[in-house]
Amino acid sequence: MHQVTIIKTIVCKSSSGLRVRAGNFYAYLFCLLLNTSFLFAQEVPPQQATQVEQKVEERIENLAQTVDEETDFTEITEALRYFAEHPVNLNKTTREELRQLGLLSDVQIENLFTHIEKYGQLLALEELQAVDGFDLNTIYSILPYVSLKSEWMAEKGWFRKAFRNGKHTLILRTQRVLETQKGFLPVPEGSTSQSYYLGDPWKYYARYRFIYQRKISFGITAEKDQGEEFFKGSQQSFDFYSAHLTVRDLGFIRSLNIGDYQLAYGQGLVAWTGLAFGKTPEAISIKKNPYGILPYTSVNEFFFKRGAAVSFGKGPFTLDVFYSSKNFDGSLSDTINNEETFTSFFESGYHRSPNELDKKNSIKEKFYGSHLQFNKKRLGLGVTVVKSEFSKVLNPSSSLYNQFYFRGNELTVAGVDYNYLWRNVSLFGEATRSDNGTIAYLNGAMFALDPKVSFSVLNRNYPRNYHSLASNPLRESSNAINEKGTYFGIMIKPGRRFTLTAYYDVFSFPWLRYTVHSPTEGFEYMVQGMYTPNKKLNMYMRYRMQSKPENATGDVTPIDVPVDINQQNYRYDIVSKVSRAFTLHSRVELVRYHKTDSDPENGFVILQDVTYKPLSVPVSFSLRYALFDTKSYNSRIYAYENDVLYSYSIPSYYYKGQRYYLTLRYKVRKGIDLWVRYAASVYTNRNIVGSGMDEIEGNMKSELKLQARFEF
């Protein structure tokens, strides 16, 4: 393999001509003398490039345990896909843009800017090795998304040229479960049931988007879920539409957003309307990097805002102003004091049956507010104020655990957030106040103690009567209420080939929760060792332990008494690139679930993936074969699956059986790609698969998915 040394003799201009940068010269000389294997490939090694994808997959696997398995994770991965097609110019970038990339810490970002200020602009990407805190793995992880070339030059008339030089993308997708599910069976004559599917079993998805660099983006997305009517009955079109227009860099208007958008400010205590990672195997990465306002391109029908949002900026100050008015689904209840009420939000977005259609667009929300941000090098300060107004009064059930939940039709929340870099310590946090006077907060710090050791800590306090309906901070519960906790994370790199990460999170719930009828506390910790002996092999071992109480099973006592639930997961994962085209991925995961008033449950998943991505052949594929055996849904194991572009599959493996899939991509020609995906689960100890209206008689559930992408 042709390789060149990672440290080159790099020259830069000065008043006296060309000179060698002293630091790089000595590093170069040192490497020559020792004849080390400190090498840098002329192209990004495919195995190293895919390590970023692996990290994202691991994050999504963890996130899938707290959200619905049908959740669309497009917004999580779209940023990296964008940066892959439009690399960041490291000589022209900003701290905020690098934070959005999500691959560098605040300390690394600041070290990069310090290096450029001291020595001048980077002349080659190889020079990154001379930046403090940039080891080989860090450099490899960012190489697919950075460059030293400007993607565009500021010039008059760029707006007209955008429509000649921009990129149009059209994606069409359809999928269905091949077996007949209960909801599609004919309704018995005379039945009064409202639980049956009105439409056909096919799911349809269409998405068009136009992008010109980071200047202009507009698009429309349409979706119809399986079981929903399509151009008939209650649905005379697609069930869900989303559209947006975003224009950036209009003088002091940094961005103008019309249509659907999402917000992310501070650490998520006031306004974070999209998905967000929580605890991950990276351990120390607990600081959120808010992106402000972004266009919404996903199909989660609840987590977005619809209206207009504008970002003004001058110097270190940025002011965002936003307004949203949209309808969403809710469970209606009785009229109280001549006011219509609803008991809860209905977030699934399904409108398949008469019962689900009754909830559709039953509540109107007005959401508006602003965010003022000050950013200057090492210091960032922000103030956020948002207000929600509902057309009906939210009146949750009278259950005791709901006693402190928000009730009413208006809610105002305000907060202050900060981040400050002091030497090699990144400090961050947010404090917020809901309009009932309750204060919630979180504070954290990330320490780069040594190039080989990093440490993080975060403390949080979300009181039981704190109210915020658009928050998404780091937490253990599904909502940011009734929780206190402290998180510790560490990362150690004893050598270039080995990385050890671990975290420990201890939390408590001062008030009752759903299925837990007394104050409780718990903990979670994870230890992972990753070994990368060369560019073609990557493996890790992980142990994760969680202990969290829940009410005892059954009516064994006059009152519900919480008992501990202990769950342990053991995982060994290895990825090997056996050739330029073939990659093998193997995993073994064991689980032990024990609710102390019940018998323990043990289970496992064994899977083997084969991925074929040749450079010269238009066909590529990914296939998996997996065996699994767990006692019940309680001891389920999640595993990310390769899917068609902008579609995601993170199923939970439980009961006993096998699962396999094949995802095939065919590149017809430049700008036209076709995908076919077939996946199936076959159970050896079940005669019925699924539950409710999704129930299938038999021991097999299979799915077919077809997709076409056109770029021009």
ROFILUM-104829 format. One line per 5 residues: number of its first residue (from 1); for each residue x, y, z of C-alpha. Coordinates in pm, 1 decimal. Each point is the difference from the previous one (the first is absolute). Layout:
residues N
NUM	X,Y,Z; ...
This chain:
residues 712
1	0.0,0.0,0.0; 139.2,337.4,-97.3; 24.8,221.7,305.9; 164.5,325.8,92.0; 117.1,121.8,335.8
6	-262.7,187.6,196.8; 242.7,277.2,89.4; 127.4,177.3,-308.0; 232.4,294.3,-39.3; -266.2,268.2,-27.8
11	84.2,348.2,-120.2; -179.3,331.1,41.8; 42.0,347.5,-136.3; 179.5,271.0,192.7; 147.6,339.5,-80.4
16	334.8,-161.9,-75.2; -133.5,-271.2,-226.2; -55.0,-366.7,86.1; 94.5,-153.6,329.1; -57.7,-330.2,177.9
21	-222.5,7.6,305.6; 230.8,-96.5,281.4; -243.4,-222.6,186.0; -80.8,-207.8,-306.5; 366.9,-20.1,-102.4
26	105.8,-153.1,332.8; -294.1,-240.7,-5.2; 93.2,-104.5,-352.2; 365.6,-44.8,92.0; -94.9,-201.8,307.7
31	-213.0,-238.4,-208.6; 275.9,-46.5,-257.1; 256.5,-82.8,266.6; -217.1,-256.8,169.2; -140.1,-141.4,-324.6
36	-332.8,-46.4,171.3; -322.4,-120.5,-153.5; -159.5,337.0,64.9; -169.3,-4.1,-340.2; -275.3,182.0,-173.5
41	-180.7,-141.2,-304.1; -49.4,226.4,-298.3; -368.0,-92.2,12.3; -215.1,-53.3,307.3; 26.0,-369.7,90.0
46	-350.9,-143.8,-50.7; 10.1,-179.4,334.6; 89.4,321.2,184.9; -265.6,197.0,-186.6; -268.9,-248.6,100.8
51	92.3,32.2,368.2; -198.2,324.8,8.4; -300.0,-186.2,-140.5; 47.4,-265.0,268.9; -5.8,266.8,272.5
56	-322.0,143.4,-140.0; -152.7,-348.5,-16.4; 91.2,-62.9,364.9; -156.6,330.9,102.3; -319.8,-80.5,-189.2
61	-14.0,-347.7,158.0; 7.6,162.0,344.0; -258.3,260.1,-101.0; -229.5,-271.2,-140.0; -45.1,-138.7,350.7
66	-184.9,317.0,106.2; -207.0,75.1,-312.9; -234.9,-191.1,-228.6; 168.8,-252.1,-229.4; -168.1,168.0,-299.6
71	167.9,335.0,79.5; 159.2,177.3,-295.1; 363.0,79.4,84.4; 64.0,205.0,-315.4; 74.5,317.4,194.6
76	268.2,-181.7,202.2; 205.9,-107.3,-301.9; -86.1,262.5,-260.4; 257.2,249.0,130.7; 289.1,-244.6,-55.1
81	-131.6,-90.5,-345.4; -13.8,369.0,-85.6; 356.1,61.4,120.0; 119.9,-302.9,-199.1; -132.9,164.3,-316.9
86	92.0,355.1,104.4; 322.5,-28.6,206.4; 82.4,265.4,257.4; 284.1,229.2,-103.6; 218.3,-7.4,311.8
91	162.6,330.2,-94.3; -335.0,180.3,-35.3; -220.8,-175.5,252.9; -141.3,119.7,331.1; -10.9,-157.5,342.4
96	-376.9,-41.1,-30.7; 29.2,-190.5,-329.4; 259.9,-238.9,141.7; -222.5,-63.6,303.0; -285.0,-92.9,-234.9
101	229.8,-257.2,-159.3; -6.9,-174.4,339.1; 335.6,-176.4,-31.5; 228.5,239.1,188.9; 1.5,115.5,361.5
106	5.1,368.1,95.5; 363.9,-37.3,103.9; 97.8,-148.7,-337.5; -190.4,272.5,-186.5; 171.8,274.8,198.3
111	340.6,-163.8,-50.3; -60.6,1.9,-376.2; -78.3,371.8,-2.4; 300.8,72.6,222.2; 224.2,-191.7,-240.6
116	-132.7,196.6,-300.0; 38.0,332.8,181.6; 358.3,-86.1,94.5; 128.1,-154.6,-324.8; -245.0,121.0,-263.1
121	-247.4,-194.3,-210.7; 43.8,-373.3,-49.2; 177.4,-87.9,-322.9; -77.2,-371.6,6.5; -225.3,-226.8,203.4
126	311.5,-188.7,110.7; 79.0,300.5,217.4; -286.6,-91.7,231.8; 239.4,-239.7,172.4; 183.7,305.7,133.3
131	-313.8,129.7,176.1; -14.3,-77.7,372.7; -252.2,-271.8,81.1; -34.4,-127.1,-359.1; 105.1,-362.8,5.2
136	-15.7,-231.0,-300.5; -349.8,-130.6,77.1; -136.6,353.8,37.3; 149.6,103.2,-333.5; -133.4,-306.6,-179.1
141	-347.8,58.7,145.6; -28.1,355.2,-137.2; 177.1,-45.2,-335.6; -317.8,-99.6,-193.1; -163.2,327.0,108.7
146	273.1,266.6,-25.5; 218.1,159.3,-265.9; 219.1,304.5,-58.3; -189.3,119.0,-307.4; -277.9,257.5,-7.1
151	-320.7,-144.5,-138.7; -113.9,336.3,-131.0; 127.4,350.5,-45.4; -198.1,301.5,115.1; -114.4,173.9,-316.1
156	-284.8,200.7,-137.8; -279.7,-191.4,-162.2; 56.8,-322.8,193.2; -374.0,-22.1,64.7; -74.0,-36.7,-373.1
161	286.0,-244.7,-45.5; -127.5,-214.0,285.9; -280.2,-145.0,-210.0; 245.1,-102.3,-270.4; 261.0,-143.6,233.9
166	-212.8,-138.1,283.7; -87.3,-366.1,51.4; -349.8,-145.8,-31.4; -77.9,-329.8,174.3; -318.0,-203.7,-36.1
171	-54.7,-313.2,210.7; -294.4,-236.6,-45.3; -55.8,-290.6,237.5; -261.3,-264.9,69.6; -7.5,-285.6,249.2
176	-232.8,-247.2,167.2; -20.8,-296.8,232.8; -62.5,-299.4,-228.0; -211.3,-201.1,245.5; -361.5,98.4,73.2
181	-32.6,187.4,328.0; -312.8,-7.6,214.4; -91.7,360.9,-72.7; -41.4,-78.5,-372.0; -238.0,-292.5,48.8
186	-364.3,57.8,-96.5; -209.0,146.8,283.4; -262.1,-253.7,118.3; -352.9,95.3,-98.3; -177.7,185.1,279.1
191	322.7,82.5,185.3; 14.3,340.9,169.8; 378.4,-5.7,42.3; 187.5,311.5,-109.5; 337.7,-177.4,1.2
196	64.7,-104.7,-358.8; 209.1,140.2,-281.2; -179.0,204.7,-264.4; 274.5,-2.8,-260.9; 231.3,-245.0,-174.7
201	321.3,-152.9,145.7; 238.2,203.3,-217.7; 201.0,291.6,136.8; 92.7,277.6,-243.7; 267.6,266.5,32.9
206	100.8,277.6,-238.3; 261.7,269.1,56.8; 130.8,277.3,-220.1; 278.5,234.3,110.4; 208.3,268.2,-166.2
211	329.4,113.0,157.5; 253.6,255.4,-110.1; 301.3,-20.9,232.8; -115.3,134.1,338.8; -176.9,292.1,-163.3
216	-337.7,-131.6,-110.5; -205.9,-303.9,90.5; -359.0,-70.4,-82.2; -196.8,-319.8,-19.3; -317.2,-192.3,64.4
221	-52.3,-338.7,163.6; -318.0,-210.6,-15.1; -81.2,-324.5,179.8; -282.4,-247.2,36.5; 38.3,-270.3,268.0
226	-115.9,-357.1,-42.8; -369.9,-32.7,81.1; -76.3,363.6,-79.1; -236.9,86.3,-284.1; 157.1,140.0,-315.8
231	-193.2,225.6,-237.6; -329.8,-130.6,130.4; -229.8,26.4,301.1; 139.7,222.9,272.7; 335.2,41.1,-181.9
236	-27.7,161.5,-340.9; 377.4,21.9,-27.0; 304.8,-98.1,205.2; -65.0,-5.0,374.1; 295.6,225.2,87.0
241	175.2,282.2,-179.7; 302.9,203.4,102.2; 157.0,286.2,-194.0; 268.8,259.2,60.8; 193.0,286.0,-157.3
246	328.2,111.3,156.8; 227.1,279.2,-125.2; 325.8,90.7,176.5; 246.1,288.5,4.8; -226.1,285.4,-108.8
251	211.0,273.3,151.4; -81.8,34.0,367.4; -271.2,-266.0,-46.3; 197.1,-316.0,62.8; -290.9,-226.7,-87.5
256	-364.5,27.3,-101.5; -215.0,-308.7,49.8; -356.4,-31.3,-130.4; -208.0,-313.4,46.5; 107.5,-287.2,224.0
261	305.9,35.0,219.0; 155.9,-125.0,323.0; 171.8,179.2,287.8; 291.4,-89.3,224.6; 132.9,236.6,266.4
266	216.1,-27.9,309.3; 6.6,-347.8,148.9; -360.9,-77.6,-91.0; -183.3,111.0,315.8; -214.1,266.3,-170.7
271	-13.7,-74.4,-371.3; 137.7,-305.3,-181.2; -274.1,-118.5,-233.3; 196.3,-269.3,-182.9; 157.2,-328.1,101.6
276	311.9,10.0,216.8; 252.6,-254.0,121.1; 20.0,-76.0,369.7; 247.0,-238.2,160.8; 223.3,-159.9,-262.4
281	304.7,-230.5,-6.9; 217.0,305.4,-70.1; -53.1,74.0,370.7; 150.4,348.4,21.2; -216.4,147.2,-279.5
286	-278.0,138.1,217.2; -2.7,362.5,-114.8; -266.6,79.0,-256.3; 100.7,214.3,-295.1; -307.7,211.0,-79.1
291	-55.3,78.3,-366.2; -264.6,270.8,46.6; -246.4,-11.1,-289.7; 7.3,-273.2,-263.5; -246.0,-97.5,-274.5
296	-209.3,-304.8,86.3; 28.6,-290.3,-244.9; -109.5,-299.2,206.8; -342.6,-168.0,29.7; -42.2,-5.1,377.9
301	-340.2,171.1,3.9; 30.9,148.2,349.8; 355.4,126.2,51.2; 16.8,311.1,-215.2; -133.4,353.9,-28.2
306	-187.9,155.6,-292.5; 6.7,367.8,-86.2; 297.1,233.7,-31.8; 335.6,45.9,173.8; 261.4,268.2,-62.4
311	355.1,26.3,128.5; 160.2,345.6,9.1; 369.1,43.1,65.7; 261.4,267.4,33.7; 342.2,-59.2,143.4
316	-12.7,-233.6,300.0; -377.5,44.1,47.5; -275.1,-214.5,-149.8; -374.0,50.1,51.9; -243.8,-273.8,-103.8
321	-373.5,72.7,-15.3; -251.5,-272.9,-79.5; -374.4,-56.3,-28.2; -186.0,-325.6,-56.4; -365.2,-86.1,-44.5
326	-93.6,-360.5,-67.2; -248.5,-269.5,90.1; 100.2,-321.1,172.1; -166.9,-314.7,125.9; -140.6,-25.7,351.0
331	-229.0,-219.0,209.9; -311.4,208.8,62.2; -191.6,-15.8,327.8; -301.0,162.0,168.7; -85.8,368.1,1.3
336	80.8,162.9,335.8; -136.9,343.7,89.7; -104.5,50.5,-363.7; 357.8,-66.6,-116.6; 93.7,-286.8,-230.0
341	279.5,-217.8,138.5; 242.5,-269.4,-109.3; 188.5,-247.9,216.1; 318.7,-64.1,-195.4; 193.6,50.0,-321.1
346	-27.1,-275.4,-262.9; 348.7,-7.7,-150.4; -0.6,-308.1,-226.7; -138.7,179.1,-307.3; -210.7,-303.5,-93.0
351	-347.9,59.5,-145.5; -92.0,-352.3,-101.4; -320.5,-71.1,190.9; -311.3,200.8,92.9; 137.1,27.8,355.9
356	327.3,150.4,-122.9; -176.0,230.7,-245.4; -206.7,143.2,287.0; 325.8,131.0,150.3; 137.7,146.7,-324.7
361	72.2,374.5,11.7; -233.2,37.1,296.4; 221.3,255.6,177.9; 142.3,323.9,-136.5; 323.0,134.7,144.1
366	155.5,342.0,-30.8; 364.5,-0.2,93.6; 218.2,307.7,-11.7; 305.3,151.3,161.9; 356.5,115.3,-50.2
371	360.1,-84.1,79.2; 282.2,251.5,44.8; 351.8,-139.4,-29.1; 343.3,152.8,65.4; 301.7,-193.4,-129.6
376	357.5,118.8,13.2; 280.8,-250.5,-19.9; -2.8,-184.9,332.2; -325.3,141.4,141.9; -361.1,-60.4,-98.6
381	-310.8,136.8,175.2; -362.8,-47.0,-97.4; -348.5,101.1,114.8; -308.9,-188.4,-121.0; -368.7,79.1,54.4
386	-282.2,-209.9,-148.3; -376.2,-3.4,43.6; -254.9,-267.2,-92.1; -373.1,63.0,-43.4; -249.1,-282.4,-60.2
391	-352.3,18.8,-139.8; -114.3,-240.0,272.6; 96.6,-44.9,363.9; 249.4,-275.1,82.3; -147.3,-197.1,290.3
396	191.5,-325.9,63.9; -151.6,-291.1,188.2; -45.6,36.5,373.5; 252.7,-274.5,78.9; 218.5,86.0,296.9
401	321.3,-9.2,-204.9; -150.0,271.1,-224.8; -72.4,238.9,285.3; 271.5,249.6,-92.6; -23.7,-31.0,-378.7
406	-81.1,314.7,-196.8; -368.6,90.1,-25.4; -144.1,285.8,-200.5; 16.2,149.8,-348.2; 290.3,246.0,34.0
411	358.2,-59.5,107.0; 302.4,230.0,0.8; 354.7,-124.7,61.9; 319.3,209.0,11.9; 361.1,-103.0,43.9
416	363.2,107.7,-6.7; 275.2,-221.7,-142.0; 377.4,34.3,-8.2; 316.6,-165.1,-123.3; 352.2,108.1,82.2
421	334.5,-147.1,-91.9; 269.8,55.9,261.2; 330.6,-152.3,-103.0; -86.5,-367.9,-51.4; -327.8,10.7,190.7
426	-334.5,47.6,-174.6; -272.8,127.0,234.6; -366.2,4.2,-104.5; -348.8,3.6,142.8; -350.0,141.1,0.2
431	-244.3,130.2,263.0; -369.4,42.3,-80.4; -320.4,117.2,163.5; -354.4,-101.7,-89.8; -282.5,245.8,62.8
436	-100.8,-168.8,327.0; 332.5,119.7,144.9; 177.6,-338.1,-3.3; 368.0,-0.2,-96.1; 178.7,-286.6,-172.7
441	368.7,-16.6,-87.7; 290.6,-204.7,-121.6; 371.7,75.9,14.7; 286.5,-192.0,-148.6; 371.2,4.0,-70.7
446	229.2,-184.4,-238.5; 368.7,-23.9,92.3; 279.7,-77.2,-245.4; 238.6,-102.7,275.8; 256.2,-139.5,-241.8
451	10.5,-92.6,-369.5; -77.1,-352.0,118.2; -252.3,70.8,277.1; -330.1,192.0,-9.1; -263.1,22.4,271.4
456	-352.0,143.5,21.9; -258.7,62.7,269.2; -358.6,127.5,-13.0; -245.5,75.6,278.7; -371.0,47.7,-68.9
461	-310.5,92.3,197.8; -344.2,-5.2,-161.5; -261.9,55.9,277.1; -326.4,-190.7,2.5; -200.1,316.5,-76.6
466	228.1,135.9,-271.8; -194.4,59.2,-322.0; 152.5,-0.6,-347.4; -164.4,-160.5,-303.3; 279.5,50.7,-254.8
471	300.4,-117.2,203.0; 241.0,-283.4,-69.8; 300.6,12.7,236.9; 213.5,-291.1,117.3; -223.2,-204.1,229.9
476	-104.8,-348.7,106.3; -379.9,44.7,-14.9; -209.4,64.4,-308.3; -66.2,358.0,117.0; 223.4,260.7,162.9
481	-194.1,4.9,326.4; 29.7,-168.4,340.7; 365.4,-95.8,-36.8; 333.7,69.5,164.9; 325.1,-153.6,-108.8
486	375.9,17.2,-39.3; 188.7,-142.9,-295.0; 372.8,-80.1,-23.0; 181.8,-99.1,-318.2; 360.3,-79.3,-86.5
491	201.8,-84.6,-311.0; 353.4,-138.7,14.6; 227.6,-64.1,-297.7; 297.7,-199.1,128.9; 122.3,-48.6,-355.2
496	-85.5,80.4,-359.5; -184.0,-327.6,-36.3; -201.4,-20.7,321.1; -273.1,223.2,145.0; -177.1,-54.5,331.4
501	-324.2,186.2,76.3; -229.3,-22.7,302.1; -283.3,189.8,161.7; -192.5,-18.9,326.4; -337.2,169.7,46.1
506	-184.1,7.1,331.9; -354.0,141.8,3.5; -302.2,35.4,222.8; -369.6,74.6,-48.3; -132.1,201.8,298.8
511	-364.8,-56.2,-96.3; -210.2,-286.0,-135.9; 21.0,-106.0,-364.4; -203.9,-211.5,-235.5; 25.1,-364.4,125.1
516	204.8,119.5,300.9; -216.7,107.8,292.1; 261.4,142.0,235.4; 319.8,208.4,-15.6; 288.4,-212.5,-129.6
521	360.3,12.4,-112.8; 220.8,-196.3,-236.4; 326.0,-9.1,-189.4; 158.0,-97.4,-329.1; 357.5,-57.0,-108.9
526	178.8,-110.7,-312.6; 356.8,-107.9,-76.0; 130.3,-44.7,-352.8; 341.1,-88.0,-137.4; 67.4,58.6,-369.7
531	298.0,-146.7,-182.3; 106.7,105.6,-350.3; 318.6,-193.1,-86.1; 4.8,123.9,-360.0; -205.9,183.9,-258.7
536	-195.8,-309.1,-93.8; -107.7,-126.2,340.8; -201.9,154.8,278.0; -145.0,-174.7,303.6; -148.3,86.8,337.5
541	-131.4,-167.4,313.0; -270.3,166.5,208.0; -165.1,-62.1,333.4; -306.4,199.1,104.6; -188.1,-23.7,329.0
546	-322.2,179.7,91.2; -203.0,-13.8,320.2; -334.9,180.4,12.8; -303.6,-81.3,220.4; -351.5,-81.1,-113.7
551	-319.1,-111.1,173.5; -6.8,-365.8,102.4; -170.5,-237.2,-242.4; -365.9,-73.3,78.6; -203.7,89.3,309.2
556	224.0,-166.4,254.9; -43.7,274.1,261.3; -284.1,242.8,90.1; 208.3,286.0,-144.4; 245.9,1.0,-287.6
561	357.4,-49.1,120.1; 290.5,76.6,-235.9; 257.9,-271.7,-55.7; 333.0,23.4,-181.1; 39.4,-86.3,-365.3
566	360.4,-85.2,-84.4; 104.2,-37.7,-361.3; 347.4,-95.4,-119.9; 114.6,0.4,-362.8; 325.8,-152.4,-127.2
571	104.4,71.8,-358.0; 291.0,-96.2,-223.4; 6.2,170.0,-340.2; 256.0,-27.7,-279.4; 19.6,164.1,-343.1
576	254.1,-128.0,-250.4; 69.2,130.2,-349.1; 115.5,-312.7,-180.2; 46.6,173.6,-336.4; -63.0,333.5,-168.5
581	-359.5,-105.9,-63.8; -96.3,-239.1,282.2; -53.5,83.2,365.9; -102.2,-252.5,266.0; -176.9,97.8,319.5
586	-59.8,-249.1,282.1; -164.6,46.7,337.4; -89.1,-205.7,304.5; -213.5,159.1,268.9; -124.4,-157.6,323.3
591	-264.7,143.1,230.5; -106.9,-81.7,353.9; -322.4,159.0,125.0; -113.3,-49.8,356.4; -299.7,154.5,172.0
596	59.7,-101.6,358.2; -353.2,-135.7,54.1; 18.7,-216.4,-316.4; 226.8,-260.2,-152.7; 303.5,136.9,-186.1
601	-2.8,8.3,-379.7; 305.7,-73.8,-213.1; 37.5,52.9,-370.5; 237.2,49.8,-289.9; 35.0,127.9,-354.3
606	262.9,-124.4,-244.6; 21.3,178.9,-333.6; 218.2,2.9,-307.3; 0.1,278.5,-259.9; 161.8,-0.7,-343.5
611	31.3,329.9,-185.6; 112.3,26.1,-360.9; 84.4,348.6,-131.3; 222.4,-19.0,-308.1; 142.3,311.1,-163.4
616	-42.8,-108.1,-362.7; -321.3,-205.2,1.8; -345.8,164.2,18.0; -138.7,-265.6,237.4; 54.7,1.7,376.2
621	-175.6,-183.7,280.0; -18.8,-62.0,371.8; -137.2,-316.7,154.3; -45.9,-136.4,350.4; -79.5,-328.2,163.7
626	-80.4,4.8,373.1; -102.9,-252.5,264.8; -172.9,119.4,316.6; -150.1,-152.4,311.1; -146.8,203.3,286.3
631	-287.9,-83.8,230.5; -217.0,307.7,-55.4; -14.1,360.8,-113.5; 156.4,99.8,333.5; 330.4,-157.2,-101.6
636	-1.9,137.3,-355.7; 323.3,96.3,-176.7; 28.7,280.1,-256.6; 215.8,-21.6,-311.3; 40.6,259.0,-275.4
641	-66.2,-128.2,-352.3; 124.3,139.9,-330.6; -292.2,137.0,-196.6; -76.4,199.6,-310.9; 110.9,363.6,-0.6
646	-192.8,218.8,249.7; -182.2,-298.4,145.3; 84.5,-163.9,330.6; -50.9,-335.8,162.2; 93.3,-61.8,363.9
651	-217.0,-297.1,98.4; -6.5,-154.4,344.1; 85.0,-371.1,-4.8; -202.6,-208.9,246.3; -157.3,-344.9,34.7
656	179.4,-273.8,-196.7; 77.5,-17.9,-367.2; 206.4,135.6,-285.5; 4.5,323.5,-197.0; 155.3,77.4,-334.0
661	-4.8,278.5,-253.7; 150.6,99.9,-332.2; 34.9,362.3,-108.7; 97.3,32.4,-365.2; 99.2,322.7,-176.0
666	38.1,38.9,-375.5; 149.1,315.8,-147.6; -173.5,27.3,-337.6; 215.2,294.6,-102.1; 123.9,321.9,152.1
671	-292.0,154.3,185.5; -227.9,-306.3,4.0; 11.3,-264.4,276.8; -239.8,-285.6,75.5; -34.8,-192.1,328.6
676	-176.6,-324.0,89.1; -17.7,-127.7,357.4; -150.8,-321.5,130.2; 1.3,-79.7,373.2; -162.5,-280.3,195.6
681	-25.4,-130.8,355.9; -87.8,-367.1,50.4; -94.2,-115.6,351.5; 36.8,-354.7,124.2; -208.3,35.9,318.5
686	-286.6,225.1,-116.4; -318.0,-70.2,-194.3; -103.9,364.7,6.1; 227.0,294.0,-80.7; -71.4,351.2,120.9
691	-299.0,130.1,194.0; -312.8,207.2,-43.6; -85.6,95.2,-356.0; 353.9,-94.0,-113.3; -45.1,-362.5,108.4
696	92.7,-269.1,-254.2; -116.4,-361.0,17.8; 308.4,-209.5,-53.4; 364.8,9.3,97.4; 140.9,236.4,-262.8
701	1.4,372.5,-68.7; 167.0,129.5,-316.6; 28.5,339.2,-168.8; 74.2,117.7,-351.6; 135.7,349.6,-69.1
706	66.3,165.9,-337.9; 164.8,337.8,-56.8; 120.3,216.8,-287.2; 216.0,313.8,21.7; 45.7,252.0,-279.3
711	262.2,275.9,20.9; 41.6,267.8,-261.0
